[in-house]
Amino acid sequence: MRNLKSIALALVALVTFTTTAQTKKINVSKSTINWTGKKVTGEHTGTINLKEGNLVFKKGLVKGGTFTVDMTSINTTDLKGEWKDKLDGHLKADDFFGVEKFKTATLVFKNISTKNKNNYTVTADLTIKGITKPVTFDLVVNGTTASANVKIDRTKYDIKYGSGSFFSDLGDKTINDEFELKVNLAW
């Protein structure tokens, strides 16, 4: 009888474990976000720090996620000295990300389609400068890591500086509307 009780408890624990959601807290010190912004005459690259985040799994599949990015950490990596300081300052200014007022950006998963066990298409609400718009991207999970390339149209978040979609006669000073984030997460 005692053996039967132990087996029953083990089965209940197994069923509970496989049907309940598990939240994996992202290790922000081991995770990276690299950005690339392009213009007519080239591109700039840099990093930005994840403040906090988590992925939610159920039965081994991604079922949710929330992330907060520290916008004050915008850092240019392809320049040095005065030019780096100028670009970092401009990206933090009101005509770009306005980080004095909007210190964070958030991403909240809303819809997740499973391509296969490790590959997903995610539609999420991205909030930048207090403006929330949907973005769609692919997410690849590999063990205790995940990666995604996310393309963002900055003009949807009222970041129009140097945009050929809003200003004419910019010539070689035109900046692409889209920028890309290469995200690598670890937990």
C-alpha positions as CSV (number, residue, x, y, z in Angstrom):
1,M,0.0,0.0,0.0
2,R,2.8,2.4,0.9
3,N,4.5,1.7,-2.4
4,L,1.3,2.4,-4.3
5,K,1.0,5.7,-2.5
6,S,4.6,6.7,-3.5
7,I,4.0,5.8,-7.1
8,A,0.7,7.8,-7.2
9,L,2.5,10.9,-5.7
10,A,5.3,10.6,-8.2
11,L,2.8,10.5,-11.1
12,V,0.9,13.5,-9.8
13,A,4.3,15.4,-9.5
14,L,5.3,14.4,-13.0
15,V,1.9,15.4,-14.5
16,T,2.0,18.7,-12.6
17,F,5.6,19.4,-13.8
18,T,4.8,18.8,-17.4
19,T,1.6,20.8,-17.5
20,T,2.6,23.8,-15.4
21,A,4.4,26.7,-17.0
22,Q,8.0,27.3,-16.0
23,T,9.4,30.8,-16.0
24,K,13.1,31.1,-16.9
25,K,14.7,34.3,-15.6
26,I,17.1,35.7,-18.1
27,N,20.7,36.1,-16.9
28,V,21.3,39.7,-18.1
29,S,25.1,39.6,-17.5
30,K,25.4,36.7,-19.9
31,S,22.9,38.0,-22.5
32,T,23.6,40.5,-25.3
33,I,21.8,42.9,-27.6
34,N,23.8,44.2,-30.5
35,W,22.3,46.9,-32.8
36,T,23.0,47.9,-36.4
37,G,21.7,51.2,-37.9
38,K,22.3,51.8,-41.6
39,K,22.6,55.0,-43.6
40,V,23.3,55.8,-47.2
41,T,27.0,56.1,-46.6
42,G,27.5,53.1,-44.2
43,E,26.4,51.8,-40.9
44,H,27.0,52.1,-37.1
45,T,26.9,49.3,-34.6
46,G,26.6,49.1,-30.9
47,T,25.2,47.5,-27.8
48,I,22.3,48.0,-25.4
49,N,21.8,46.3,-22.1
50,L,18.9,44.1,-21.1
51,K,17.6,45.2,-17.7
52,E,15.5,42.1,-17.0
53,G,13.5,39.5,-18.8
54,N,12.1,36.0,-18.7
55,L,10.9,33.3,-21.0
56,V,7.9,31.1,-20.1
57,F,7.9,27.4,-21.1
58,K,5.1,24.8,-21.0
59,K,5.8,21.2,-21.9
60,G,9.2,22.3,-23.1
61,L,7.8,24.9,-25.6
62,V,8.1,28.7,-25.4
63,K,4.7,30.1,-24.4
64,G,5.6,33.6,-23.3
65,G,8.2,36.2,-22.6
66,T,8.7,39.7,-21.2
67,F,11.8,41.9,-21.5
68,T,12.9,45.3,-20.3
69,V,15.8,47.1,-22.0
70,D,17.9,49.9,-20.4
71,M,17.7,52.6,-23.0
72,T,20.3,54.7,-21.1
73,S,22.9,52.0,-21.9
74,I,23.0,52.7,-25.7
75,N,26.6,52.4,-26.7
76,T,28.3,52.8,-30.1
77,T,31.0,50.2,-30.7
78,D,32.3,51.1,-34.2
79,L,33.5,54.6,-33.2
80,K,35.9,56.0,-30.6
81,G,36.6,59.3,-28.9
82,E,34.7,62.4,-29.8
83,W,32.7,60.8,-32.7
84,K,31.5,58.0,-30.4
85,D,30.5,60.5,-27.7
86,K,28.6,62.6,-30.3
87,L,26.7,59.6,-31.7
88,D,25.9,58.1,-28.3
89,G,24.6,61.5,-27.1
90,H,22.5,62.0,-30.3
91,L,21.0,58.5,-30.0
92,K,20.0,59.3,-26.4
93,A,18.6,62.7,-27.3
94,D,14.9,63.5,-27.9
95,D,15.1,63.3,-31.7
96,F,16.1,59.6,-31.3
97,F,15.3,57.6,-28.2
98,G,14.7,60.4,-25.6
99,V,16.3,58.3,-22.8
100,E,16.0,61.1,-20.2
101,K,12.2,60.7,-20.3
102,F,12.0,57.1,-21.6
103,K,14.7,55.2,-19.7
104,T,13.4,51.7,-20.7
105,A,11.8,49.9,-23.6
106,T,9.7,46.8,-23.2
107,L,8.9,43.7,-25.3
108,V,6.0,41.5,-24.4
109,F,5.2,38.3,-26.3
110,K,1.6,38.2,-27.5
111,N,1.5,35.3,-30.1
112,I,3.9,32.4,-30.5
113,S,3.7,29.9,-33.4
114,T,5.9,26.8,-33.1
115,K,7.8,26.0,-36.3
116,N,9.4,23.0,-34.5
117,K,10.5,22.2,-31.0
118,N,13.3,24.9,-31.0
119,N,12.1,27.4,-33.6
120,Y,9.3,29.9,-33.1
121,T,7.7,32.9,-34.8
122,V,6.9,35.5,-32.2
123,T,4.6,38.5,-32.5
124,A,5.2,40.9,-29.6
125,D,4.3,44.3,-28.4
126,L,7.3,46.6,-28.4
127,T,7.1,49.8,-26.5
128,I,9.7,52.5,-27.3
129,K,9.2,56.2,-26.2
130,G,5.8,55.2,-24.7
131,I,4.5,54.0,-28.1
132,T,3.5,50.4,-28.5
133,K,3.5,48.6,-31.8
134,P,3.6,44.9,-32.8
135,V,6.9,43.4,-34.1
136,T,7.3,39.8,-35.5
137,F,10.5,37.8,-35.5
138,D,11.9,34.3,-35.3
139,L,13.2,32.9,-32.0
140,V,15.6,29.9,-31.8
141,V,16.0,28.1,-28.5
142,N,19.0,25.9,-27.9
143,G,19.3,24.4,-24.5
144,T,19.6,27.3,-22.0
145,T,20.0,30.0,-24.7
146,A,17.9,31.7,-27.2
147,S,18.6,34.0,-30.1
148,A,16.6,36.3,-32.4
149,N,17.2,39.0,-35.1
150,V,14.6,41.7,-34.8
151,K,14.1,44.4,-37.4
152,I,12.4,47.6,-36.1
153,D,11.0,50.5,-38.1
154,R,12.0,53.4,-35.9
155,T,9.6,55.8,-37.5
156,K,6.6,53.9,-35.9
157,Y,8.0,55.1,-32.6
158,D,8.2,58.8,-33.6
159,I,11.9,58.6,-34.4
160,K,12.0,60.4,-37.7
161,Y,15.4,62.1,-37.7
162,G,17.1,61.7,-41.0
163,S,14.3,59.5,-42.4
164,G,13.9,59.7,-46.2
165,S,10.2,58.7,-45.6
166,F,9.6,62.1,-43.9
167,F,12.2,64.5,-45.2
168,S,13.3,65.3,-48.8
169,D,16.7,66.4,-50.0
170,L,18.7,64.5,-47.3
171,G,21.0,63.0,-49.9
172,D,23.8,61.0,-48.3
173,K,22.6,62.0,-44.8
174,T,19.6,59.7,-45.1
175,I,19.3,57.1,-42.3
176,N,17.4,53.9,-42.9
177,D,14.1,53.7,-41.1
178,E,14.8,50.1,-40.0
179,F,17.5,49.1,-37.5
180,E,18.3,45.6,-36.5
181,L,18.8,44.0,-33.1
182,K,20.7,40.7,-32.7
183,V,19.6,39.3,-29.4
184,N,21.3,36.4,-27.5
185,L,19.7,35.3,-24.3
186,A,21.0,33.0,-21.6
187,W,19.3,31.7,-18.4
